[in-house]
Amino acid sequence: MTNSTSKNPPPKPKINPLRLSPEKYARLRAEAKAPYRGLRKFIYVAFGASGFIGVVIFLTDLAAGQEVATAIPNLGLQIGIVALMVWLLRLEQRGE
C-alpha cells in the first residue's frame, strides 16, 4: 500500500507573505539569490583601483631610471591584479 501524500507536490510558497512593497520584495529576493553582491563589487573596484595605482607607481619608477629587472615582475603583478578584478567585475555584472 502506498502513501497518497508522497505523490502530491509540495505546496508552493505564498507570494509576498509579509505584505512588503513589490520593490522591496524584489530587492530582498535578489539579495537572497546572490548574497553580498554589493560587497563583492566594492572589493573588486577597490582592489582594481589599488592595482591601477601600483601600475602608475611602477611606470614612474621605470621612467625615473629604476632597474628594469626589479620593476618588471612587480609591474606584471599589478597589471594581473587589475585584469583579474576587471574580469571578476564583468562576471558579476553578467550574473545580474
Protein Blocks (a to p, Z undefined) as FASTA:
>chain_A
ZZfklmpccddddehklopafklmmmmmmmmmmghklmmmmmmmmmmmmmmmmmmmmmmm
mmnopafklmmmmmmmmmmmmmmmmmmmmmmmmmZZ
